[in-house]
Structure formats: C-alpha cells, structure tokens
C-alpha cells in the first residue's frame, strides 16, 4: 500500500497555478481554501536595515474573520506576504507599515476570492494540522485525526539538490511518513547550503540573506506538494566551537528577529514550528526561551503548532508548561541500548509529559537512529531497537506520533563518512542507501497498523497485565494501551515468551491477534473470556504486537 500519489512535479504545477493567478487583476485572484495567497509590494525607497521595518498585513474575511500576518523582506525593495485562508468567500487586505510615509508599502490594499479546497493530496483538501480539541493529538484543519510519522532530515533541505530532494520526498510519502523534520538555517552539522549560501551573517546585528531563503522556499513547497508537513527547526540551539547555531549564539533580540522572519516567510505553508533544536531549556536557561517564544508567537495571531526539540533524555516541560505559545511537547529518547535508556523511554519522556497540565500532545521527535552507533556499546543501532523505541514512545502516552531517523539521511551524506561535528555517531551510509533500511519499512508497517485502529483513543493501561514485574535490565518491559471505552487494546512485547493478561475489564469475549511489527502480518491468538488471568505464548522470540478486540 502506497501513501503517496504520483510525482511531486504534478503537485508543483498546481502550486504554480496559484502563483499565476496572482498575476491577474486583484478582483480576479482565486485561491483554494487552505492554499497560499501571496502578494508582492515594492517599497518606495531602499532601507539600510530592512529587518527594522515592521510591515503588517490585516486580512478581513467572511463571517467577520480577521487575521494579522507579518510581511517579509525578500531583497532589494521587495516585500511579500503569504496567507493561508480557512474560510471560503471574499477576503480583503490592507498593509500597515512602520514607515507610514512609504506609499509602496503603507496603505496598500487588495482582495481575493477563496474557493473550496482542492488538490490531489489529503493535506491540501483538509488543511494543515493543528491540535485536537482535547489537546491529545493532531487533526487536519477540518478536524479529521492526523498521525505524526516523522522522518529526520535535519540537514537535507540545506545539502540536497532539488532532484535529490524530490526523490527523497517521493519515497517518504510512499512509505506513509507525514512530517519531515528539517533545519532552516546553518547549524552544527551543516554550515551552509548546497550552493555555499548561509541564512544570515553577523551576531550582534544580523543580516538576512534572501537568496538562501528563496532556495528554501522551493524545499518547503516541495514537502507540501508531496502531502507532507515541514517540521521546521528555527533556532538550532547546540553549537560547535565555530559558534554557527543561532539558538545558542545569537542574543535574544537577534534570535527573535531571525525566527520572526522565518515564521512570516513560511507560516502560510503546512508546517509545524520547532522553535529550538537540541537545546537545554531547563532551569535558568528556560527564561531565554520563554522570552523568545513569547516574542515570536505573540497572542492574537494565528499560527501553526509550536514546540521545541530538547537534548537526549531531558525533560524541560515542567518549567515551560504554562507558556501560552507552547502547543505540544517533543522529547528525545536518544540513541542507546542500556537499561537506563529503556527505562527512560518507557516510564519518563512521553510517559511523564502527557500527565502535565494543561494537556498537550506528546511526540518523541528523536528515537534511536537506525545504523547510528549506540552510545553505550558503540554498536550500530538495529531495526529492533528502532521499533522498540517507537512503540514504547507511542503506547506510553496517548499517541500523537513519533519520528524515525536514519543515520545517513539526517546529515545527508553522499558517501560513507562520519557526520560533521558528530564523531560519536559513527560512519553514516549514503543517504540514498538509507531510504530502504529495514527500520524505514517497519515504520511504514507501523503507520498501517495505527491507521487500521482508532489510535487517538488509546491510553496507557498497565491493568491489562496480570503480571507486571520488569526485570532489572529492562529487556522485557511490556507496553500496554487500551482504547477509551475499552473496546480494543494494543500491547507491545519486546522479548517475551509469554504474557499473562487481565481481561476482566472487557465486558464481552476478547479476540486476540498477534501482529508482526516487521511485516504487519496477523495471526489469530484465540477468543478468550473476560477473566482476570489469561496466558498467551508469543509466536517466537522476536518482538510482537498483541491486538485485543471486544467481540
């Protein structure tokens, strides 16, 4: 079963049609609901520091809808605004510039019509993901549940050619991935893009490089054209000795300026914001990120969902849980295979985060990377260790999603080599060889399994186990979850010859099925009365999923 439909070039043609429509007279401009309206303005003068000019565009739509969006500087005297309308009908806009004497910007106005959503991809027809009303998972713009299956491509948008990017995205769409996690500026493992450009220069006073972002425009559009969401890291927060990563190096006011620029430029696309990348946001360090988050995502403006990506096995969220701009919680269970790692993966991280108030979706945004060296044994991480991390993260909390990573894709290497400034990660295979690693195919299976269930109803439930005593090495820790309402349950067993179940909370006969997490193949494990102890034997010594359904 392929999740992608056709080639990205066809979708890019549809996007181009929208752009061409904008060249028509103002009254004739038409944009689909959930699409991207773009308008260009030419300032009447050159500005020594264009980033100091605030250009806001006010949109008024059907039913009293009102939105305020920042325009962005695109080089020379050019400013642009991008806006994604959510209501069908006539929209009008008016520009307010801080330099009220600039007639090329201030006071400009226009209108456009929004038609019913259309497009070959469900993302185009249903709208960019947002947080569900119960704040436990994600939904499309129209409210249908949307499952986060991420792939880690931190350096890929910077380092890939357009042709490589297209091949990669087509593969990930076909495998059922829904999110591409990517860094939007130079960072620790990528000091420039494929053409030698950087996003900005300077530290105390930055200068934006529009040419860099014009190239990134194509990369983000291509992600959406394949029906995928761009998980954009705005400010990578762990730097090398060369001090290239903006989240750690830039003063607060400059980090805010850079992040606001990217939000203005890409906020109309189907994106989720990862404000900080690989940062330590705990204790006193949290204050910097509170300041940045509040300035970049102020109240009263519509936005895509926002989180931050923390360092491995860190939990910064108790100190940030009251932040109004924080929409969901991301964790990094990291790269390892010892008892401490598995205990954290199973009982902390997502397992702890979902209990915080107010509630938010939780996502493990960096599980064991396949073929990356395990930091504890210095052995390559196996497909089993990838699967185990994924299912632990998903079933230890109300599932919202999980992110896979292949050592070779995230740094985007073309030949075997150790990624830049990551000496402990080991030699990475070429990116194209990583496309079909076993773990990637097993994530495709994972997506199909979850798609076959009302996965958003699942909640951790250890009462399903009649015997629940983990061994000291945490090798056989079972992860059970049951649907609210109790009509089905899904249990992950990493290496368990038998499992003793407590089925007494089911009201009717329970049908049990083993699911192979490598292939998705299912085999019946019998029908059982709803009693306090039922013993089942696993099909073999590998990891298995057990699906229980009330019949």
N, C-alpha and C positions, 0 to 999 in steps of 0.2 A: 504494500500500500504506500503510495507516494503522497506526501502532503503538499508539495509544490505543484503548480500547474503551469507548464510551458516555460518559456525562456524570459529572463528579465528584460531583454531588449523590447519585447512587446509591451511590457508594463511601462517602460521608459517612454515609449511612444505616447501612451495615454497621458503621462505626466507632461510631456511636451505639448500635447493638445491644450492643456490648461494654460501653459505659458503663452501659447499662440493666441488664445482667446483674450489675454490681457492686452494684446496689441490693438484690439478692436476698440471702437468708441466706448466711453465709460459706461453708458447705459446698456451696452450690448454684452458686457463681460458676464460670463456664466461660470460658476464653479460648483462642483458637486458637494453635497453635504459631507463633512469630514475631510474634504480635499484641502488644497492650499491656495489661498488667494495671495497674490504678490503684486505690489505696486512699487514703482521706482520714482524717486524725487531727486531733482538736481538743485543743489544749493546755489544761491546767487553769488557766493564767494568761497574762497579756499579758507580752511581753518588750520591753524598751526597745530592744534591738538583736537582732532575730530571727536575723540572719546569724551571730551569735556562737554560736548553739545548733547543735551538731552532732547530727543525727538520722540514724542509720544503720539500714538495714533488711537483715536477714540472711535470705536465701532458701535453703531446702533442697528439692531436687527428686529425681526418680527417678535411680537408679543412683549415688547419692552426689553428685549435682550440687550445688554451693554457689556462691552469688553474694552479693555485698555491694553495696548500692546506697544512695546518699545520698537522703534525702527533701529536699524543698524547701519553703520558706515561701511561702504563697500569699495572704498578707494576714490581718490580724486574728490569730486564734488557730489558723488553719488551716495544716496541713502536708499534703503529698501525696507519695506515692511512685509512680513509674512503672517498670515492669519488663517486659522482653521475654523470655519463656521460650523456650528452644531444645529442650526435651525434653517429650514427651507424658507425661502422668500427673499424679499429685497433688503439689502444691507447698505448702509451709508457710512462713510468715514470722514473724519476731519483731523488734520495734523496740528499738533501744538508743539512748537519748538522753543527751547530756552532762549534762543536768539529771535525775538519776535520781529526783528527788522529784516529777517531773511525771507523774502517773498517766495523763494524757491522751495522752502520747507514749511514755514509757519502759515497756517490758514489754508493749505491745500486740502481739497475735498474731492469726493467721488462716490460712486455707488457700484454695486454689482449684484447679480441675482444668484441665489443658491438653489440648485435643483436637487432632486432625490439622489441619494448616494448610488454610485455605480462603480464597477471595476471587476476585474477577474479574481481578485483576492478578497477573502472574508474580511481582512483588515480594512480594506477600502470601503467595503459595504457596511461595516458595523462600527467603525470608528476606533480611534486609538484607546488603548487600555487605561483604565482608572481603577481606583479601589472600590470594592463592593460596598453595599450599604451597611453590611455587618462588620466591615473592616477586617475581614479574614482572608480574602483572596482578591483576585483581579477580575474585572469584567471588561468586555468591549464597551465602546461608547453607548451602545444600545442596550446594555445590561446582560448580555449572554456571558457565562463564565469563560474566562480566558486563562489558559495554563501557561505559566512561565517555564519554558525549557530553554535555558540559555546556553550559548557556546562562547567560550572565552577567546576573543580575538583582539586582545589589548593593543598589539602593535600593528594589526593587519591593515587597518584603514590607512595608516601612515605609510607602511612599507610596500604594500601591494600595488601592482599596476592595475589599471581598470579591467583588463582582461582576466587577471588572476582573481580579482575581487568578484567579478561576475561568476567565474567557475566555482569559487568557494561558496557564495551565497546560494547558487542554484543547488549545490549539494546539501547545504544545511536546510534549506526549505524542503527539499525532497525527503529528508530524514525526520521532519517534524519538529525541528527547532523553531522557536518563536522569537528569541531575543539574541542579538549579537552584542556582546559587551566589548566596547572599544574606547580607547583613549583618544581624546580630541586635541591634544597638544603634544609638544615634545615632552618626554618623561624619562624615567630611569633607564628603560631598556630600548628607547627609541629617541635619539637626539634630534632627528629631522625626518622629513617625509622622503618619499622615493625620489623626488626631484631636488632634494637638498634644501627645501624651504622649512622654516620654523614658524610657529603660530604667532610668536611675539618675541621682541627683544627688550632688553632692559630689565631692571628690578625695581628700583625706587620710583621709576616712571616708565611704564611700558609703552611700546609702540606695537600696535596690531599690524599683522601682515595680511591684507585682504587676499593676496594670491594663494596663500596657504589654505584659507578657508573656502575660497572658490573651488579648489580641488576637493576639499572635504564635502562641499555641497553635493557633488556627484556621488560620493561614497554613501552619504546618508540617504539620498534619494534612491540609490540602488538597493539599499537594505529594505526600504519600504516597498519598492517595486516588486520585490520577491515575497511580499506579505509578512515580512519580519519587522520587529521593533528594534530600534537602535538604543542600546543601553549605554548612554554617553557619559564617560568619566570627564568631568570638567576640570578638576584640580587634583592631579595625582600628587599624593602627599608623602611619598617616601623618595628621597633623592639620593643620588650618588655623591661622591666627593666633588663632582663637577657642578653640582647645585643647579640642575636643569628643571626639576619638577616644581611646577608653580604652587602646588598646595602647601609645600614646606618652605619655599624660598621667598615668595612674594609677600610684602607687607599686606596687612588686611585690606586696605583701601584699593590696592592694585589687584589683589586676588578677586575682590568683589567686582571690579571693573571688567576683568577678563571673563569671569563667569557670567556676568550680566550680558556681555556681548554675545557669548555663545547661546545663551537662553533666547535672546532676541533673534538670533540668526536661525536657530533650529527648533524653536518651541512650537512651530506650527506643524512639524512633521510628527510621525508616530514614534515617539521617543519616551524613555524614562531617564530621569536625571540621577546620576551617581555623583554627588557633589564632590566628595573626596575619595581618593583611591589609595588603599594600602596605608591608611593613616592611623595614628594613635589618637583617639578622640576622647580619652578618659581624663578624669580629674581636672587639673587646671587647664590642660590642653583643650578641653571641651569649650572653654569660653571663646577661643578664636573661632571655632566652627559655629557656635551659636550666633556670633556677630555676622559672619559671612552668610550663613543660611538665612537670617532674617533680612539682610540687605538684598540678597539675590532673589529671594522668593517672598516679597512683602505681601501682607494681607490685602485682599481686594482685587487681586489679579488672578485670572485663570492660569493654570499651569498643569503640566504633566506630572506624574508621580515622582517623588523625590526620596532618595535615601543616601547613605554613604557606605563605602566598602572599607571595612576595618582590617587590621592586621590579623594574622592567623591566631585562632583560639583566644581572641579578645572579645569582650562584651562591653561596648561603650554605652549601650542604650539606657540602662537605668539612670544615667546622668543627663540624658538628652530626651527622655520620653515626653517631656512637656513642651517640646519645641513644636510650634504650630506648622512649620514648613516640612516636618518630617512625616512622610506618608507611609513608608514601610521600612522594615528592619532587615538589613542584609548582614550576613555573617560570613566568616571564612573559617571553615573547619580545618583547612590546610592540608598538608602533604605528609602523611605519616602512616605508621602501621604498628604502633605500640599500644599498650593498654590505656595509657593516659589519653592518647588521641581518640581512641574509640569511645572511651567513657565520656569525653567532652562532646564528641559528635552525637552521642545517644542521649545524654542527660543534661547538657548545658546548651549553649548556642540557641538553635531554633527551639529546643525543648523548653528553655527558660524564657526566651523572648516573647513567645505567644501569650504568656501569662501576665505580661506587663499591662498596665492601664495608662492611657486609653489603648484599646486593642488596635493592632496593626497587622497586616500580612507579614510573614517572615519568609525569607529566601536565603538559602545557603548559596552565596554567589561565588564561592571558590572551594570546591571539594577536591579530593585527590586528583591531580592532573595525570592522565594516562601517559606512561613512559617517562615521567619526571622521576627523579630519584626520591625515594622515601628518605626523609631527613634523619630517621632513626637507624636504619640498616644500610643506607646507601645502595639499595637495590631498586631497580625500576618498578614503579607502581603498576600493578596488574589490573586487568579488566575487572576481576572480582573485587579488588579494593576500591575501584571506582564505583561499581554497583552498590557495594555495601554503604559507602558514604552517601550516595544519592538516596537510597531508600531509608537510611537512618534519618537523614535530614527531612525527608518528606513526611514520614509517618510519626515523627516525634513531636509534631505540631500540626495544627490544621493546615493541610498542604496548600501552598500557593505556587510553588515552583522550586526549581533547582538549576544550577549552572554547571555544565560539564566543561572540561578543558583538556586539550591535547598538547603535549609538550612538543612543539614544532609549529603549531598554529598560533598560539598566543604570542610568541616572539616573531613569527613569520620569517622563518629561516628557509633558504633555498637549497642549502647543503648541510650535512651534519655538522653541528657546531654547538658550543655552549652559549646560551643567550647572553647578550651584553649585560655585564654587572650582576649576573646571577650564577656565580661559579659553583654553588652547591646543588644546582638543579640538574646537572648532568648534560651530556650531549643530547641535543634535540634533533629528531629526524626532520627531513624536509617537510614543509607544510603539506605538499600535495600527497605525500605518503601517509600523512596522518588523517586524511579525510575518511578513510575506511578502517581505521583502527577498530578492534572489536568493541571497545567501550562506546564508541560513537554509535555503532549499530545497536548496542544494548540500550542506549538512550532512546533510539527510535522505538524499540520494543517497549520501553518504559512509557513513552508517550501513548502508544496504542493501548496499553493496559489501563492507564488512567482515563483515556478517552472512552473506554468501554464502561466506566463507572461514573456515578455522580460524586466525583472525587472531592468536591468542595464541601461535602457533608462529613468527611472523615474527621475524627478526633482521636488523639492518643487514648488508649484504654487498656491498661495492664490487667484489668479484672478478667480479660479474656483468657489469661493464663492460669491454669490450676496449679502450676509450679513455676515460680518466678525467682530463681536464685542464680544470679550471674556468677560465672567463675571469675577468679581473681585476675586473670589475664584478659578478660572481656572478649573472649573469642567466640562465644556462643550466645551473646546477648540478643534476645528476640525483640522485635519491634512490632507491637500490635496496634491497630487502629480500627475503630468501629464508626459506622455512619450514625449521625444524629438521627434518632428514630429507630435505630437498631436493626434495620433490615439487611445490612451486609457488613462485612469486616474484611480487612486486608492485613495480612501478617507477613513480615519478612523474617526469614530464618537464615542466618549466615553460615552455620555449620552444625546442624542439629540432627542427629539420627532420629530422634523422636520429639514430639511436642505434646504436652498434656494441656488440654483446653478446658476452660469452664464455659459451657454453653448455656448456663442456667438463665441468663438474661434474655436469650432468644425466646419468643413466645410460641414458635412452631418448629417443625422439623428443619434441620440445618443441612444444606447441601454443601459439601466441601470439595474444592478443586485445587489441585496443585498447578501453579503457573511457573513455567521455566523462564527466568528473567533474561536468559540469553537468546531465546527464540520466540517467546510468547506462547509456546505450545501448552495446552491444558490437558489435564487428565483428571477424571473423577476420583475423589477420595472418599466416596460413600455419602450416605444420608444418615444423620445422627439425631437422636432425641435431644431436647434441650436440657441436658443434665449437667451436674457440677464437675464431672471429670470424664473426658474422652481422650484416649491416647491414639495418636496417628504417627505412622512412620513416614519419614521423608523418602522420596524416590531413590535418592543416592546421597553421597556425602557432600555434594555441592550446595550452594545457596539456593533457596527456593522461596517463592511466594505462596501463601495459602489464602485462597478466597473463600469466604463463608457467606452463604446467602440463605435467608429465611425462605422456606417454601411452604 
